[in-house]
Amino acid sequence: MPAVHASFLRLAVLCCALSPSARAQEPPPAPAPSAEVRRLEAEIEALRQEFSARLVALEARLDAVAQAPPPSSAPPAASQAPTVVAPLGSKIFNPDIAVVGNFLGASGRSASPDAPPALDMNEAEASFQAVVDPYARADFFLTFGPDEVGIEEGFITFPTVPGGLLVKVGKMRDAFGKVNAMHAHALPWTDRPLATRNLAGGDEGMADAGLSVSKLIPNRFLFLEATGQAYRGQSEIFAGPTRGDLAYLGRLRAFRDLGESMNLDLGGSFAYGHNGVTADTTTRLAGADLTFRWRPLRRAIYRRFLARTELMWSRREGETGPSKAFGIYAAADYQFARRFVAGARYDFSERAEDPRLDDSGGSLLLTWWPSEFSQIRGQLRRTRYAEGITANQFLFQFLFSIGAHGAHVF
């Protein structure tokens, strides 16, 4: 027994000796959480509760959809039909509208009968153009002059007629040669050549109400287009005395690329109709035109060259027999800077009523483009008329436009 008591006594003494060191090795108590930690814990708890609430609501909606009866096959009421609203700014009912102003002036002494006035707002052309639908296109050009208001052109085009035909119906400029089809503001000169003025309808050219049919002729060598037109027969050179005296026109055009920068355009035209001198007299007009274009792709906005010539033969029947007249013009234009084009033109033409009378002349031109929508052109023109009059004049032109004006005949 004394030995047992001694053992317990030694164990008690040892525990007492080790107790302070054991208390020293115990980890210190964790510090109290800061305010930032408590704020984050509160936000996480709020998000957890919100997510749980959304999950419960979604499960309830899915259960409601699963328990709903199948939809009825009856169509919805008319009052519930959706309304289609056109997008803001839609042009579905609005054509492209533009106005082009053509202001002309002249200086120099001239006793010729066709001498232009010193200053003249020669023409303002308003255009309305739109694709009606995938099967038709409409083009209207109204002209406003100092003394008249008229329809320059107004026609509808059907490009998808069976047989690969292109059909136009309305009032059009006749597809005779190159210059006749151009509007006044699209000409590279301030005036029309003498051949056009003496043989093909004067300054107004040939334009009438009728029907035009064109057809591309496929081949491996060039672009070939044939055009046939029938007109009312009431224009500057045709005047059918009765309703059935129509005027007819045919044209064949060939186009071929000579490389990436050059192309050649060759055309032949023929027109026929009554001229109104008597009930049976007619006028026949034949023409040939050739156009060469050079425009390098890498410097197209700085350099280009265009040369054009057109020949016309007129056979006009009168009370004393037919009169045969000939006319020609040759012109060239060269763009030598980004906004400047220089040109020259030679004219010669006999007169349709009396081929013994002929006029000739030449012109030098300079055109400046202040912007894409305006041109300023000067033309130094010398003309010798059959009456023995020589006119030396300086003609100038200001062209300006607003709106989306479509491209003209190429």
C-alpha positions in Angstrom: 0.0 0.0 0.0 2.7 2.6 0.8 4.1 1.8 -2.7 0.8 2.5 -4.4 0.3 5.8 -2.5 3.8 6.8 -3.6 3.1 6.1 -7.3 -0.1 8.2 -7.2 1.8 10.9 -5.5 4.5 11.0 -8.1 1.8 11.1 -10.9 0.1 14.1 -9.3 3.3 16.0 -9.0 4.1 15.3 -12.7 0.6 16.5 -13.8 1.0 19.7 -11.8 4.4 20.3 -13.4 3.2 19.8 -17.0 -0.1 21.7 -16.6 1.3 25.3 -17.4 3.1 24.2 -20.6 0.0 22.4 -21.8 -2.0 25.5 -21.3 0.5 27.5 -23.2 0.3 25.2 -26.4 -3.5 25.6 -26.7 -4.5 27.7 -29.8 -5.7 31.3 -29.1 -9.4 31.9 -29.5 -10.6 33.0 -33.1 -11.0 36.8 -33.4 -14.5 38.1 -33.9 -15.6 38.6 -37.6 -15.2 42.1 -39.0 -18.1 44.3 -40.3 -17.1 43.7 -44.0 -17.2 39.9 -43.6 -20.6 40.2 -41.9 -21.9 42.3 -44.9 -20.7 39.8 -47.5 -22.3 36.9 -45.6 -25.6 38.8 -45.5 -25.5 39.5 -49.2 -24.8 35.8 -50.0 -27.6 34.8 -47.8 -30.0 37.2 -49.5 -28.9 35.9 -53.0 -29.5 32.3 -51.9 -33.0 33.2 -50.7 -33.8 35.0 -53.9 -32.6 32.2 -56.0 -34.6 29.7 -54.0 -37.7 31.8 -54.4 -37.3 32.0 -58.2 -36.7 28.3 -58.5 -39.9 27.7 -56.6 -41.9 30.1 -58.9 -40.4 28.4 -62.0 -41.4 25.0 -60.8 -45.0 26.2 -60.1 -45.3 27.7 -63.7 -44.0 24.4 -65.2 -46.6 22.5 -63.3 -49.3 24.9 -64.5 -48.3 24.4 -68.1 -48.2 20.7 -67.8 -51.8 20.6 -66.3 -53.3 23.1 -68.9 -55.7 21.7 -71.6 -54.4 21.5 -75.2 -55.0 24.7 -77.3 -58.1 24.9 -79.5 -57.6 24.6 -83.3 -60.0 27.5 -83.9 -58.3 30.6 -85.5 -57.8 33.6 -83.2 -60.4 36.4 -83.3 -59.9 39.2 -85.9 -59.3 41.7 -83.1 -56.3 39.6 -81.9 -54.6 39.5 -85.3 -51.1 41.0 -85.2 -50.6 44.3 -86.9 -47.7 44.7 -89.4 -46.0 48.0 -89.0 -43.7 49.3 -91.7 -40.2 50.1 -90.4 -39.5 53.8 -89.7 -38.2 55.6 -92.8 -39.3 52.8 -95.2 -39.2 53.8 -98.9 -41.5 51.1 -100.1 -44.1 53.6 -101.5 -41.6 56.4 -102.3 -39.6 56.6 -105.6 -36.1 58.1 -105.9 -36.7 61.8 -106.6 -34.1 64.3 -108.1 -34.0 67.6 -109.8 -31.3 68.7 -112.3 -30.8 72.3 -113.3 -29.2 73.2 -116.7 -28.2 76.9 -116.8 -26.7 78.1 -120.1 -25.0 81.3 -121.2 -23.3 82.7 -124.3 -21.0 85.5 -125.3 -19.7 86.7 -128.7 -21.3 88.2 -131.7 -23.5 86.0 -133.9 -26.2 86.7 -136.4 -27.3 83.0 -136.7 -30.9 82.2 -136.2 -30.2 79.7 -133.5 -28.0 81.9 -131.4 -28.6 81.2 -127.7 -29.5 84.0 -125.3 -26.9 85.6 -123.1 -28.2 84.0 -119.9 -30.9 81.3 -119.8 -32.2 78.8 -117.3 -32.5 76.4 -120.2 -34.1 73.5 -118.4 -34.9 71.9 -115.0 -35.5 68.2 -115.1 -37.4 66.3 -112.3 -37.0 62.6 -112.2 -39.1 60.0 -110.3 -37.7 56.4 -110.5 -38.5 53.3 -108.6 -38.6 49.5 -108.9 -42.3 48.8 -108.6 -41.9 45.1 -107.9 -39.6 42.3 -109.1 -41.3 42.4 -112.5 -41.5 46.1 -113.3 -39.6 49.4 -113.0 -41.0 52.9 -113.6 -39.1 56.0 -114.8 -40.6 59.5 -115.2 -38.7 62.6 -116.3 -40.5 65.9 -116.3 -38.9 68.9 -118.0 -39.5 72.6 -117.1 -38.3 75.1 -119.6 -38.7 78.9 -120.0 -41.7 78.5 -122.2 -43.1 75.0 -121.6 -43.6 72.1 -119.2 -43.5 68.6 -120.6 -42.7 65.0 -120.3 -39.2 64.2 -121.4 -39.7 60.5 -120.8 -42.2 58.4 -118.9 -42.2 54.7 -119.3 -42.5 51.4 -117.5 -40.0 48.6 -118.0 -40.7 44.8 -117.8 -37.4 42.9 -117.5 -38.8 39.4 -117.1 -41.0 39.0 -120.2 -40.8 35.3 -121.5 -38.2 34.7 -124.1 -35.6 37.0 -122.4 -37.2 40.1 -123.8 -36.9 43.6 -122.3 -40.1 45.6 -122.9 -40.7 49.3 -122.4 -44.0 51.1 -122.7 -44.6 54.8 -122.6 -42.9 57.9 -123.9 -39.2 57.4 -124.7 -36.4 59.0 -126.6 -35.8 56.9 -129.7 -32.9 54.5 -129.6 -31.3 56.1 -132.7 -27.6 56.3 -132.3 -26.0 57.6 -129.2 -26.7 61.3 -128.8 -30.4 61.2 -129.5 -31.0 58.9 -126.4 -29.1 61.3 -124.1 -30.9 64.0 -122.0 -29.5 67.5 -122.4 -27.8 67.5 -119.0 -26.1 64.2 -119.8 -24.4 65.4 -123.0 -20.6 66.1 -122.8 -21.2 69.4 -124.6 -23.4 72.4 -124.0 -25.3 71.8 -127.3 -26.1 68.9 -129.7 -24.1 68.3 -132.9 -25.1 69.8 -136.2 -26.0 66.4 -137.6 -28.5 65.8 -134.9 -30.0 69.2 -135.2 -30.3 69.2 -139.0 -31.3 65.5 -139.6 -32.6 63.9 -136.4 -35.0 66.3 -134.7 -33.2 69.4 -133.8 -32.3 70.3 -130.2 -35.2 68.2 -128.9 -34.3 65.1 -130.7 -36.7 62.2 -131.5 -39.0 61.3 -128.6 -42.5 59.8 -128.8 -45.0 57.5 -127.2 -44.7 53.9 -128.2 -43.5 50.4 -127.4 -39.9 49.1 -127.3 -38.7 45.5 -127.3 -35.0 44.5 -126.8 -33.3 41.1 -126.9 -29.8 40.0 -126.0 -28.3 37.7 -128.6 -26.0 35.2 -126.8 -22.6 34.5 -128.4 -19.1 33.8 -127.3 -17.4 36.9 -128.8 -19.3 40.0 -127.8 -22.3 41.6 -126.2 -25.0 41.9 -128.9 -28.4 43.6 -128.5 -31.2 44.0 -130.9 -34.0 46.6 -130.4 -37.2 47.2 -132.2 -39.6 50.1 -131.5 -43.0 51.3 -132.8 -44.1 54.9 -132.1 -47.2 57.0 -132.5 -45.5 58.8 -135.4 -45.6 62.4 -134.0 -42.1 63.8 -133.3 -39.7 66.4 -134.6 -39.2 64.5 -138.0 -42.2 62.2 -138.2 -45.9 63.4 -138.5 -48.2 60.6 -139.6 -51.4 62.1 -141.0 -53.7 59.3 -139.7 -53.8 57.2 -136.6 -52.4 54.1 -138.3 -49.3 55.9 -139.7 -46.8 54.8 -137.1 -43.1 55.3 -137.1 -40.7 52.4 -136.7 -37.1 52.1 -135.5 -34.6 49.2 -135.4 -31.2 49.2 -133.8 -28.4 46.6 -133.5 -25.6 47.2 -130.9 -22.4 45.3 -130.4 -20.1 45.8 -127.4 -16.7 44.1 -126.8 -14.0 44.5 -124.2 -10.5 45.0 -125.6 -8.8 44.4 -122.3 -9.3 45.4 -118.7 -9.1 49.1 -119.5 -10.6 49.4 -123.0 -13.8 48.6 -124.8 -15.4 49.3 -128.2 -19.1 50.0 -128.9 -20.5 49.8 -132.4 -24.1 50.4 -133.4 -26.4 50.7 -136.4 -29.8 52.3 -136.5 -32.7 52.8 -139.0 -35.9 54.8 -138.6 -38.9 55.1 -140.9 -42.2 57.0 -140.8 -44.5 59.5 -142.5 -43.2 63.1 -142.5 -46.6 64.9 -143.0 -45.6 66.9 -146.2 -48.3 64.9 -148.0 -50.4 61.9 -147.2 -47.8 59.5 -148.6 -44.4 61.2 -148.1 -42.0 59.5 -145.7 -38.6 60.0 -144.1 -36.0 57.4 -143.7 -33.0 57.9 -141.4 -30.0 55.6 -141.1 -27.1 55.9 -138.8 -23.9 54.3 -137.6 -22.0 55.1 -134.4 -18.7 54.0 -133.0 -17.4 54.7 -129.4 -14.0 53.8 -128.0 -13.4 54.0 -124.2 -10.2 53.8 -122.2 -10.2 53.9 -118.4 -7.4 52.3 -116.5 -8.8 50.6 -113.4 -5.9 51.7 -111.1 -6.3 55.4 -112.0 -9.9 55.5 -113.1 -10.7 58.7 -111.1 -7.8 60.6 -112.6 -7.4 59.4 -116.2 -9.8 58.4 -119.0 -10.3 58.9 -122.7 -13.4 58.6 -124.8 -13.7 59.0 -128.6 -17.0 58.9 -130.4 -18.3 59.4 -133.9 -21.7 59.2 -135.5 -22.8 59.2 -139.2 -26.3 59.9 -140.4 -28.0 59.6 -143.7 -31.5 61.1 -144.3 -33.9 60.5 -147.2 -36.8 62.9 -146.9 -39.6 62.8 -149.5 -41.2 66.1 -150.4 -43.6 67.5 -153.0 -40.8 67.7 -155.6 -39.1 64.4 -154.8 -36.7 62.9 -152.2 -33.9 64.9 -150.6 -30.8 62.9 -149.5 -28.6 64.5 -146.9 -25.6 63.4 -144.9 -24.2 64.5 -141.5 -21.3 63.5 -139.2 -19.7 64.5 -135.9 -16.5 63.3 -134.3 -15.6 64.1 -130.7 -13.0 63.2 -128.1 -12.8 63.8 -124.3 -9.7 63.3 -122.1 -9.7 63.6 -118.3 -6.2 64.9 -117.4 -6.9 65.5 -113.7 -9.4 64.3 -111.1 -11.9 67.1 -111.7 -11.0 68.3 -115.2 -11.9 67.0 -118.6 -10.8 68.6 -121.9 -12.6 67.9 -125.2 -12.9 68.7 -128.9 -15.6 68.1 -131.5 -15.9 68.5 -135.3 -19.3 68.9 -137.0 -20.6 68.7 -140.6 -24.1 68.3 -141.8 -26.2 68.9 -144.8 -29.8 70.0 -144.3 -32.6 67.5 -144.6 -34.9 69.8 -146.6 -32.2 71.0 -149.1 -28.9 69.0 -149.1 -27.2 71.8 -151.2 -27.0 73.7 -147.9 -24.5 72.5 -145.4 -23.2 73.7 -142.0 -19.9 72.9 -140.4 -18.0 73.8 -137.2 -15.7 72.9 -134.4 -15.6 73.2 -130.7 -13.0 73.1 -127.8 -14.3 72.3 -124.3 -13.2 72.3 -120.7 -15.3 70.8 -117.9 -14.7 71.2 -114.2 -16.4 69.1 -111.5 -16.6 71.2 -108.3 -18.4 68.2 -106.7 -20.1 65.0 -107.7 -23.4 66.9 -108.1 -22.4 69.9 -110.2 -20.4 70.7 -113.4 -19.1 73.9 -114.9 -18.4 73.7 -118.6 -17.0 76.2 -121.1 -17.2 75.7 -124.9 -15.5 77.7 -127.5 -17.5 77.1 -130.7 -17.0 78.3 -134.3 -19.7 77.5 -136.8 -20.0 78.3 -140.5 -23.6 78.3 -141.6 -24.9 77.8 -145.2 -26.1 81.4 -145.4 -22.5 82.5 -145.2 -22.6 83.5 -141.6 -19.7 82.6 -139.3 -20.4 82.5 -135.6 -17.7 82.6 -133.0 -19.1 82.1 -129.6 -18.2 81.2 -126.1 -20.8 79.0 -124.4 -20.8 78.2 -120.7 -23.0 75.9 -118.7 -23.7 75.2 -115.0 -25.2 71.9 -114.1 -26.4 71.2 -110.6 -28.6 68.6 -109.0 -30.3 67.4 -105.8 -31.6 63.9 -105.0 -30.9 60.4 -106.2 -30.8 60.8 -110.0 -30.5 57.4 -111.8 -27.9 56.6 -114.4 -28.6 57.3 -118.1 -27.9 55.2 -121.1 -24.2 54.0 -121.2 
